[in-house]
Amino acid sequence: MRSHFSLVLFFVTLFSIDEVLAAPVVAYDYDGSDSLSHVHDETNPTSNFTLKTSPSVRPKATLESATSTISGVSGKPSPSPSSTLDPISTTIPTTPAQIDELLHNLNQSIADKDPDSKESHRSGGEEYVVLFDPDQPAPPEVAQILGRIGLHADHPDITRVFRNSAFQGFAGRMKNHCIDALNGMAEVKYVEKSVQIKKISSEVRTNAPWGLQRISQQGQVRGDVSKMDFTYTYDAQGKLGKGVDIYVVDTGVNTDHLAFEGRAKMGFSFEGKSDLNAGSDQDGHGTHVAGTAAGDLFGVASGANIVGVKVLGADGSGLSSDTIKGLDYIIQRHEQRIKDSDHVGSIASMSWGLDTRSQAVEHAINAAVDAGIHVSVAAGNSGQDACLTSPSSSGGRGADGRGGKAISVGSISSQDTVSSFSNTGSCVDVFAPGEDVVSSWINGDNTVNSLSGTSMACPHVTGMMAYHMAQDPKLAKSPQAMKEFLIRSALPGGQAGTSKTSSAPTLELINNGFRGRGVSPPQGSLAGATQPSHLRVRRSISSKL
């Protein structure tokens, strides 16, 4: 155990002992705690390098005492009073960087003798990135911070040094004792483990409906939108929504359809438990929505789970009380599912609307979002302000102007114009393909149908949400962050066409991050026998949303 002592250094060019005694004295206080304090110039009361000074230090100490004290640290032999010192090595430090460098050299000498000291860097460990806080009154130099942990820029464990006008820091291989020391420094803003970065590679699905191509490329699609001869480009590393539960709040779901590959089930029906079967959907609307959100071939997130929540009957209508009960079921199941290791998140997809606003419905939707459930709603098909009806009033800036918590979706055509039927206005967040959308249907396990409406646009966004949730846990946990992300990553109006209504001056078209030109096969190249053999297309225009 070292005893307490003080180091007194004279920084002069040695010509005579009288000159030495008249020189400024810089004191370092060492108390045996394996570190040296900062510097204080005893001959200059205005010095801003305020440091601890031992009471035993006196301005007129002898050269012998000073040099012997130094040798007590460095182990080097003490020079005699008549020795001549190198003028370069005895320059008086005048800047914080010079003083910190001197401190580092002395502390390193201590560390060399005591490997267990705080200043002793232990080689090895994982690589960490360290960035300094630029808002500090006196932003530190790299050498200054490295010196505090017994390192320097040329040390083999320092892998990168960042010195520019915008940020400063370094990267290096360090163990816990260095990480803890850095985390305790006010000048250090981030200490983060270096992570692997991979290029984004894509996969292309053929035989897709036009809407999937439109949300995965920059420009307008070309071709016959009634045919399944478009492509869908997506992240090859992505999971296409795997682990996400999509609750289709609608007319039920044909769970036996081949497009769902066994991932669909009925969870709730206002008609009772006896209706929780593959034939629950007697209208087709819910099955079509589910296919666009998460079906094979048709769906954006074809790895997600589909849970049917039946709140509308065979005629496509229902009561608000049943809808609220459906949300009650979703919240309860979500709270059970979050305990499961394979659960990523939950989405409630609502492709329906009222003729007016319902405060009870809006309250239930907001409560579901507050519970961590993402909610997408159709903007409505009346060609009017979406703020006038529920649930679209829960989107955009909200009908009350305080910010809607759901994501409200308007419809565009294949020509990138707002659909004539689509509601617009400040309660609409984004737009998606909503005309002539081909998807799964009822009355068989291989039937499809082509429908139009904001009901068809909404599940494109539902699937997009699931797609991103499976890739980014932060988005999965925060409906607000997801809403902001989808709006931020959407294609602006200048690239998605011009709105037909004055109430929608800008058009934000959802995009999954791929903005290439896409791949549109030649006209008719997949017509007839080359179209997937298990699909039987039937055309109709939806009178629902």
C-alpha angles and dihedrals in degrees: 000000000000118000123230114275139154129233119218117191127190113206104197140113102257113236101136140356090244091059090048093052090051094050125106114270120223114195130203121192116216118181100176093264093120094255139084123225126231124277134275124186104217092195093055114058092186095058111131093206093094112187142158112275123195116238088229093065115098128184093235099050116148123258090237092059092047096049094043090053090053092051088053087066104033099034090227119136115265115249117236120248091258095054118119114232123213107256092218095054093048099055111139110246110237105170132062090244092054092047092048089050090053090048090051092052092050093044090049089055088054091047091051089058095039113037090182094061120114091247094056111104113211112214120241133033131120124309116264131186115225121194125183128231108255091195094069114115090241109023109216128243119241091242090053095057094040090051091058091062096041097260139114135197094263095051111121091235092059104087102175137015121200117205117161139122094263104047141354134202142099145244125229149149108267141160130223098278091060093042091052092048092050093047088055094056117098091209092061116083103177135023105178132166112246110252134205116259120202132190117253110251123187139214125207124216115203128204090045129145118258094254093066091053092048094054092049102050140053103239142046120290124244129206141054106321091201090069129077093229102113131101135239119210118199143157111289090209092051126101097221091236098315111171094021119118113217112197109203103206099198143082095326131270133268092232093184094064113124091230091070095056092208094306095111129085138162113248106171139011128180086218093064141260093300088069094059095106141101092272096055094106106078094163105048096222096105093046090052091050092048091051093054092047100046115349125126111260092002102048136090094209103032093169098058127105117250121213118185116221107186113205098143127066134224090285092055096250136105147155128280089232090061090048091053089048088052090054089048089057092047094052093048093048092045090055089052094045097052087071091062118094093221094054116107102171147302134259128189110206115199118186098172139080147198129235090240141012122289117199090195093055092045091049091051091049093049090048091052090052090048087054089059099263117135113226128200120186135186114249093223137252104251098097090237142104109310090213090072097070140042138278092016088059087070091066137074113013089340128245090272092049093241096107127279116243097209125071110245117203130206127195133249132186128234086265090063095248126127109265112253091236097047120112114230140178138095094321091064116090104182143352130233139176109293108157127086093355114175116212145138123308144187135261094062143019096256106039127119136187138196116230137170130211143088083278086072093046094051098063090052086064092041089056092044090055091052090046092057095039091060090052101042121038091194091060090044092057098045123056089186092054090048092051092050091046095052092049092045094049095044122110109256123241095262090066099037100051135261123298118243093215129069091220091066105051093165131041119210109194115195117244130183095218099272110109104169124125093268126221117274112181118225114280110283096003092131098033124127117355094009092065113097105284096219094060122090111189121214120177128218139143116238119234089194124079 
